[in-house]
Structure formats: C-alpha cells, structure tokens
C-alpha cells in the first residue's frame, strides 16, 4: 500500500490509516478518486484534502465501486484486465478477479459487482462526431476508447460474486459497453452501448436480453445512464448528440433535452428534484429540473475532461473529477457555485464517496 500522511508529519501514515479504518478521522466521510496515471486518491471530506493513495497493482484504474459497509473498494484496472478488491482499512489489495480486456465501468449492488468490459476496444483518442473512425487529437492520450471497427465483438458485463471472489456470469451487451444502471426492482440491468448506439435491458439472473432501444435518431454514443429515485424515469446522456434522452421505466423514449457539448456523467439528487449532467467540452456541470427538465443553471468548471462526479454524503457539496486539469472541482450543491479545487495530478477519471452518495458512478 502507498499511503501518504497529509497532516504535516504529525501522524505517521500507518497510524493515520488505522485511525481512518476505526472511524477516528474523516468523520464527514471519504471520497475515492480513480487516477488513470496512478492509483486511488483518498480525500478527507472534512478537510477537502487528499490524504493518501491506494495502489491498485496495475495501470489505468477507471471504474470503481464501494461495498455497503465501506470496507471494500472494487476497482477496474485496465492494464491487468481485472478488478482489484481493496481493503479500505489497510489499503491492501486482498484479491484480484480476472474480468477480460478493457474493464471500465463498475457498479456494486449487495454482494455483487457489475463490471463492463470491451474485448475489441483499444486505447486511444475518441472519434469525431459523425466520423467515428477518425481520431480526435483534442482529447489525446488515454482519455477515451476508440472502437475497433473491423471486429465489433459484443462487449460484456461481468457479474462478480464479491463473497466468492469470482465471476458467476457474463451478460452480453452491444459493442463497447459503457454505463450501467438497475431497474427499480433490482432484477434487471440497463446498459449503454456506445458503438452501436443502443440501450439494452437484461435479466440479471439469466443474462437474457429483454429489450434493445436504438437511440441513433436522438444522438450518437450513449454513455451515462441513471434511474430517478422514484423509479419512473431513466436518463441517458448522448455524447455526440449534445443532449440527453429521457425514457420511462419501460425504456420507452419520451423526449430529448439539449445540453452543452459532449455530456457524459449524469445523476439525480437524492430527492429526485434536480438532475445534474457533466458536459466535458462545455466545461460545465449543468443542472436541470428533474420533473420538467428545464435547465436551472450551468456551473462553469473551468477545467478539462470533467466526466464523473458525486455528491458528498451530507449532499452539501459535489465533487467533479476533471482529468485533463489534474483536479477535483468542488461545487456548492445549493448555491451551485464552484467553491474550491483539490489538486490530483494523476489524471482523475472517476469519484465516489463513503458513506455512499448519489453520483454518476453510484447511488445510495
């Protein structure tokens, strides 16, 4: 484990870790940030500071989830094609579970982790809107996955039993799976499939495909997907449509709503009153009325590649991971204003908290 003390040398790293595990520090909660050029940054939410880092045993960690008891982080590690299970008290990787090539998105529900992976996706910049085989140099590096259009093998979602530490089934999605959400009853899974512009609905126990929704006429490359707290409405962001698609609880499209450029991360607040959308190239966190979908406000982030975000457990702040700016931007959730920036110089990808809170990667 690599854990750095952030208390001016007064508390050794090992002691700080023990105190954190015992709940003696970080009383306001903890945020975890996956870094594509590092491990998992640990943010003390009481001080809004990075206090340490967990190593993941491989390069390019992206999706992450946390168990209900907060004792285990589940991290998708691209280089090793697996997930690392990290004990949050010690910071040690307790187990690795082989998933497949290019694991990306993680959702944890009960004792199960759901991990999307893309056998034919290759690391690189994204294609341009309307010309998906060409590279967009603006993003550069490993900011996005480019499709391998010569071999569009369907991507999958691995279902991992965290108690047994093994994959119990694979659910076949479309080419290049991305976001994952559950239906209100928890029995079915909704997956966004970027490469063929579909949303697919699957039975979790059997993996059976129950429904496919083609979204191409509404916009290209579906990415984020979230269900409203009342279980009646899904919202999917369409990255190259510059809008999001509103669907009912049976995945029937209802309407599209225009956003800024390249929307990705999406989440409702816990009361279902507001909807938040991170627009990467518009460099903003956009806020909408969750019933009418009228835009309330755009919060300028002044940062690059802001993809994922989370509320803090008390719902007073929102943390936005902005990879190309090496920062986590802090937004006041009521005033809808930027109140600070937390430096994270390892290309932050995703962020969530414990206690668990609403966000683009998680929901309580």
C-alpha positions as CSV (number, residue, x, y, z in Angstrom):
1,X,0.0,0.0,0.0
2,X,1.1,3.5,-0.7
3,X,-0.5,5.9,1.8
4,X,0.8,9.4,2.4
5,X,0.2,11.4,5.5
6,X,-1.2,14.8,4.9
7,X,-1.0,16.1,8.5
8,X,2.3,17.9,8.4
9,X,4.2,14.8,9.5
10,X,2.4,14.8,12.9
11,X,0.7,11.4,12.3
12,X,2.6,8.6,10.6
13,X,0.9,7.1,7.5
14,X,0.3,3.7,9.1
15,X,-1.3,5.3,12.2
16,X,-3.4,7.6,10.1
17,X,-4.7,4.5,8.1
18,X,-5.5,2.7,11.4
19,X,-7.4,5.7,12.6
20,X,-9.3,6.1,9.4
21,X,-10.3,2.4,9.5
22,X,-11.5,2.9,13.0
23,X,-13.6,5.9,12.1
24,X,-11.5,8.2,14.2
25,X,-10.8,10.6,11.3
26,X,-12.7,11.5,8.2
27,X,-15.9,11.8,10.2
28,X,-17.5,13.7,7.3
29,X,-16.8,10.8,5.0
30,X,-14.2,9.8,2.4
31,X,-14.1,10.3,-1.3
32,X,-12.1,7.9,-3.5
33,X,-10.8,9.0,-6.9
34,X,-9.5,6.6,-9.6
35,X,-6.5,8.0,-11.4
36,X,-5.5,6.7,-14.8
37,X,-1.9,7.7,-14.2
38,X,-1.8,6.4,-10.6
39,X,-3.9,4.6,-8.0
40,X,-6.9,5.6,-5.9
41,X,-6.6,9.0,-4.2
42,X,-8.2,9.3,-0.8
43,X,-9.9,12.6,0.0
44,X,-10.8,13.5,3.6
45,X,-14.2,15.3,3.2
46,X,-13.9,17.1,6.5
47,X,-10.8,18.9,5.2
48,X,-11.3,18.5,1.4
49,X,-7.7,17.3,1.1
50,X,-6.0,14.3,-0.4
51,X,-4.7,12.3,2.5
52,X,-3.2,9.3,0.7
53,X,-3.3,6.9,-2.2
54,X,-4.1,3.2,-2.6
55,X,-2.0,1.3,-5.2
56,X,-4.0,-1.0,-7.5
57,X,-1.2,-3.2,-8.8
58,X,-1.6,-2.1,-12.4
59,X,-2.0,0.9,-14.8
60,X,-5.1,2.8,-15.7
61,X,-7.7,2.2,-13.0
62,X,-11.0,3.6,-14.0
63,X,-14.4,2.5,-12.8
64,X,-14.8,2.0,-9.0
65,X,-17.4,1.0,-6.5
66,X,-17.7,0.5,-2.8
67,X,-19.5,-2.1,-0.7
68,X,-22.4,-1.1,1.6
69,X,-20.2,-1.5,4.7
70,X,-17.4,0.7,3.2
71,X,-14.8,-2.0,3.8
72,X,-14.0,-2.9,0.2
73,X,-13.3,-0.8,-2.9
74,X,-13.9,-2.5,-6.2
75,X,-11.6,-1.0,-8.9
76,X,-11.5,-1.9,-12.6
77,X,-7.8,-2.0,-13.7
78,X,-7.3,-1.7,-17.5
79,X,-3.7,-3.0,-17.7
80,X,-4.3,-6.2,-15.9
81,X,-7.8,-6.9,-17.3
82,X,-9.3,-7.4,-13.8
83,X,-10.8,-5.8,-10.7
84,X,-8.8,-5.2,-7.6
85,X,-10.6,-5.6,-4.3
86,X,-9.0,-3.2,-1.8
87,X,-9.4,-3.3,1.9
88,X,-10.1,0.3,2.9
89,X,-8.7,-0.1,6.4
90,X,-5.3,-1.4,5.4
91,X,-5.2,-0.2,1.8
92,X,-4.1,-3.6,0.6
93,X,-5.4,-5.4,-2.4
94,X,-7.0,-8.5,-0.9
95,X,-8.0,-10.2,-4.2
96,X,-7.9,-9.8,-7.9
97,X,-10.7,-11.2,-10.1
98,X,-10.0,-11.7,-13.8
99,X,-12.6,-9.9,-15.9
100,X,-11.4,-9.6,-19.5
101,X,-9.9,-7.0,-21.8
102,X,-10.6,-3.3,-21.0
103,X,-12.7,-3.4,-17.9
104,X,-14.2,0.1,-17.4
105,X,-17.4,0.8,-15.5
106,X,-18.2,-0.7,-12.1
107,X,-21.5,-0.8,-10.1
108,X,-21.8,-2.6,-6.8
109,X,-25.2,-3.8,-5.5
110,X,-25.3,-6.0,-2.4
111,X,-22.7,-8.8,-2.7
112,X,-22.4,-8.4,-6.5
113,X,-20.2,-6.2,-8.6
114,X,-21.1,-5.5,-12.2
115,X,-18.2,-4.6,-14.5
116,X,-18.4,-3.7,-18.1
117,X,-15.5,-4.7,-20.4
118,X,-14.8,-4.3,-24.1
119,X,-12.9,-7.1,-25.8
120,X,-12.3,-5.1,-29.1
121,X,-11.9,-1.6,-27.8
122,X,-8.4,-0.2,-28.0
123,X,-6.9,2.6,-26.0
124,X,-6.7,6.0,-27.8
125,X,-8.5,9.3,-28.5
126,X,-12.2,9.4,-29.4
127,X,-13.6,9.6,-32.9
128,X,-15.1,12.9,-34.1
129,X,-18.9,13.2,-34.0
130,X,-20.1,12.0,-37.4
131,X,-16.8,10.4,-38.3
132,X,-16.2,7.8,-35.6
133,X,-13.3,6.1,-37.4
134,X,-11.2,9.2,-37.2
135,X,-9.2,10.3,-34.2
136,X,-9.9,13.5,-32.3
137,X,-6.5,14.8,-31.2
138,X,-8.0,17.2,-28.8
139,X,-8.6,14.6,-26.2
140,X,-5.3,12.8,-26.7
141,X,-3.6,10.1,-24.6
142,X,-5.9,7.6,-22.8
143,X,-8.9,10.0,-22.5
144,X,-11.3,7.8,-24.4
145,X,-11.6,4.4,-26.0
146,X,-11.7,4.1,-29.8
147,X,-13.7,1.4,-31.3
148,X,-12.1,-1.3,-33.4
149,X,-14.5,-1.2,-36.3
150,X,-13.0,-4.2,-38.0
151,X,-14.1,-6.6,-35.3
152,X,-17.1,-5.4,-33.3
153,X,-17.3,-8.3,-30.9
154,X,-20.1,-7.6,-28.4
155,X,-18.9,-6.3,-25.1
156,X,-20.0,-7.8,-21.8
157,X,-20.9,-7.1,-18.2
158,X,-19.2,-9.4,-15.8
159,X,-21.2,-10.3,-12.7
160,X,-18.9,-10.9,-9.8
161,X,-19.8,-12.5,-6.5
162,X,-17.7,-10.5,-4.1
163,X,-18.1,-13.1,-1.3
164,X,-16.7,-15.8,-3.5
165,X,-14.3,-13.6,-5.4
166,X,-15.2,-14.9,-8.8
167,X,-17.2,-14.1,-11.9
168,X,-20.5,-16.0,-11.8
169,X,-21.8,-15.0,-15.3
170,X,-21.2,-12.7,-18.2
171,X,-24.1,-10.6,-19.7
172,X,-23.6,-9.9,-23.4
173,X,-24.2,-6.2,-24.3
174,X,-23.6,-4.3,-27.5
175,X,-20.2,-3.2,-28.9
176,X,-18.4,-1.1,-26.4
177,X,-20.5,-1.1,-23.3
178,X,-20.3,1.9,-21.1
179,X,-22.8,2.9,-18.3
180,X,-24.7,0.5,-16.1
181,X,-27.9,1.1,-14.2
182,X,-30.5,-1.1,-12.4
183,X,-34.3,-1.1,-12.7
184,X,-36.3,-0.1,-9.7
185,X,-36.9,-3.7,-8.6
186,X,-33.2,-4.6,-8.9
187,X,-33.9,-7.6,-11.1
188,X,-32.8,-6.1,-14.5
189,X,-29.8,-4.3,-15.8
190,X,-29.7,-1.4,-18.3
191,X,-26.5,-0.9,-20.3
192,X,-25.5,1.9,-22.7
193,X,-23.6,0.6,-25.8
194,X,-21.6,3.4,-27.4
195,X,-20.5,1.8,-30.6
196,X,-23.9,0.7,-31.9
197,X,-26.0,3.5,-30.3
198,X,-28.2,1.3,-28.2
199,X,-29.5,0.8,-24.7
200,X,-30.0,-2.8,-23.7
201,X,-32.1,-4.3,-20.9
202,X,-31.0,-7.6,-19.4
203,X,-32.3,-10.1,-16.8
204,X,-29.6,-10.2,-14.1
205,X,-30.1,-13.8,-13.1
206,X,-30.1,-15.2,-16.6
207,X,-28.3,-12.5,-18.6
208,X,-31.1,-12.7,-21.2
209,X,-31.6,-9.8,-23.5
210,X,-35.1,-8.4,-22.8
211,X,-35.1,-5.2,-24.9
212,X,-32.9,-3.1,-27.2
213,X,-33.5,0.6,-27.8
214,X,-31.8,2.2,-30.7
215,X,-31.1,5.8,-29.9
216,X,-29.3,6.8,-33.1
217,X,-32.1,9.1,-34.2
218,X,-31.8,11.0,-30.9
219,X,-28.0,11.3,-30.8
220,X,-24.8,9.2,-31.1
221,X,-22.8,7.4,-28.4
222,X,-24.9,6.9,-25.3
223,X,-22.7,7.0,-22.2
224,X,-24.2,7.8,-18.8
225,X,-27.4,6.2,-17.6
226,X,-29.4,6.9,-14.4
227,X,-32.8,6.0,-12.9
228,X,-34.7,8.6,-11.0
229,X,-35.1,8.0,-7.2
230,X,-38.9,7.3,-7.7
231,X,-38.0,4.6,-10.2
232,X,-40.1,6.1,-13.0
233,X,-37.6,7.8,-15.3
234,X,-34.3,6.9,-17.0
235,X,-32.0,9.5,-18.4
236,X,-29.2,8.6,-20.8
237,X,-26.6,11.1,-22.0
238,X,-25.8,11.0,-25.7
239,X,-22.2,12.3,-26.0
240,X,-22.3,13.1,-29.7
241,X,-25.9,14.2,-29.7
242,X,-25.2,17.0,-27.2
243,X,-28.3,16.1,-25.4
244,X,-29.8,13.6,-23.0
245,X,-32.6,11.2,-23.7
246,X,-35.5,10.8,-21.2
247,X,-37.1,7.4,-21.1
248,X,-39.9,5.9,-19.0
249,X,-39.5,3.0,-16.6
250,X,-40.0,0.5,-19.5
251,X,-37.3,2.2,-21.6
252,X,-39.6,3.9,-24.0
253,X,-38.1,7.2,-25.2
254,X,-40.1,10.2,-24.1
255,X,-38.1,13.3,-25.1
256,X,-34.6,14.7,-25.7
257,X,-33.1,17.7,-23.9
258,X,-30.3,19.8,-25.4
259,X,-27.1,20.1,-23.3
260,X,-23.7,21.6,-23.8
261,X,-21.0,19.8,-25.8
262,X,-20.3,16.1,-25.0
263,X,-22.4,15.2,-22.0
264,X,-21.3,12.2,-20.0
265,X,-21.7,11.8,-16.3
266,X,-25.3,12.1,-15.0
267,X,-27.1,11.8,-11.6
268,X,-30.2,12.9,-9.8
269,X,-30.1,14.3,-6.3
270,X,-31.5,12.0,-3.6
271,X,-34.9,13.7,-3.6
272,X,-35.3,13.5,-7.3
273,X,-35.7,17.2,-7.6
274,X,-32.7,18.1,-9.8
275,X,-30.7,16.4,-12.5
276,X,-27.0,17.0,-12.9
277,X,-25.1,16.5,-16.2
278,X,-21.3,16.9,-16.7
279,X,-20.5,18.3,-20.1
280,X,-16.9,17.7,-20.9
281,X,-16.2,20.1,-23.8
282,X,-18.6,22.7,-22.4
283,X,-16.6,22.5,-19.2
284,X,-19.7,22.8,-17.1
285,X,-21.9,21.0,-14.6
286,X,-25.4,21.5,-15.9
287,X,-28.4,21.5,-13.6
288,X,-32.0,20.7,-14.6
289,X,-35.4,20.4,-13.0
290,X,-35.9,16.7,-12.7
291,X,-39.6,16.8,-13.5
292,X,-39.8,19.3,-16.3
293,X,-36.2,19.0,-17.4
294,X,-36.0,22.8,-17.8
295,X,-32.4,24.0,-17.3
296,X,-31.8,25.7,-14.0
297,X,-28.2,26.7,-14.2
298,X,-24.8,25.9,-15.8
299,X,-22.0,25.8,-13.3
300,X,-18.7,26.7,-15.2
301,X,-15.9,24.4,-14.0
302,X,-13.0,26.0,-15.9
303,X,-11.5,22.5,-16.2
304,X,-10.8,19.9,-18.9
305,X,-12.4,16.4,-19.3
306,X,-14.8,16.6,-16.4
307,X,-16.6,13.2,-16.7
308,X,-17.7,11.9,-13.4
309,X,-19.0,13.5,-10.2
310,X,-20.5,12.7,-6.8
311,X,-22.4,14.4,-4.0
312,X,-20.8,14.3,-0.6
313,X,-22.7,12.1,1.9
314,X,-24.3,15.2,3.5
315,X,-25.3,16.4,0.0
316,X,-23.9,19.9,0.6
317,X,-21.1,19.6,-2.0
318,X,-20.5,18.0,-5.3
319,X,-17.0,16.7,-6.3
320,X,-16.2,16.6,-10.1
321,X,-13.3,14.7,-11.4
322,X,-11.6,16.7,-14.2
323,X,-8.9,14.5,-15.6
324,X,-7.1,16.9,-18.0
325,X,-6.9,19.6,-15.4
326,X,-5.5,17.2,-12.7
327,X,-8.1,18.4,-10.3
328,X,-11.3,17.5,-8.4
329,X,-13.5,20.6,-8.6
330,X,-15.8,21.3,-5.5
331,X,-19.2,22.7,-6.2
332,X,-21.7,24.0,-3.5
333,X,-24.8,21.9,-4.2
334,X,-27.3,24.6,-3.1
335,X,-25.6,27.8,-4.4
336,X,-24.5,26.0,-7.5
337,X,-21.1,27.7,-7.4
338,X,-17.5,26.4,-7.5
339,X,-16.0,26.7,-4.1
340,X,-12.6,25.1,-4.5
341,X,-10.3,22.7,-6.3
342,X,-8.4,19.7,-4.9
343,X,-5.2,19.0,-6.7
344,X,-4.8,15.5,-8.1
345,X,-2.0,15.3,-10.7
346,X,-2.6,11.7,-11.9
347,X,-5.4,12.2,-14.4
348,X,-8.5,11.6,-12.3
349,X,-11.2,9.5,-14.0
350,X,-14.0,8.7,-11.5
351,X,-15.0,9.7,-8.0
352,X,-17.4,8.3,-5.4
353,X,-17.8,8.5,-1.6
354,X,-18.4,6.5,1.5
355,X,-20.9,6.8,3.1
356,X,-22.3,6.2,-0.4
357,X,-23.9,9.1,-2.1
358,X,-25.7,9.9,-5.3
359,X,-23.3,10.4,-8.3
360,X,-22.5,9.4,-11.8
361,X,-20.8,6.2,-10.6
362,X,-23.0,5.3,-7.6
363,X,-26.3,5.9,-5.9
364,X,-27.3,5.4,-2.3
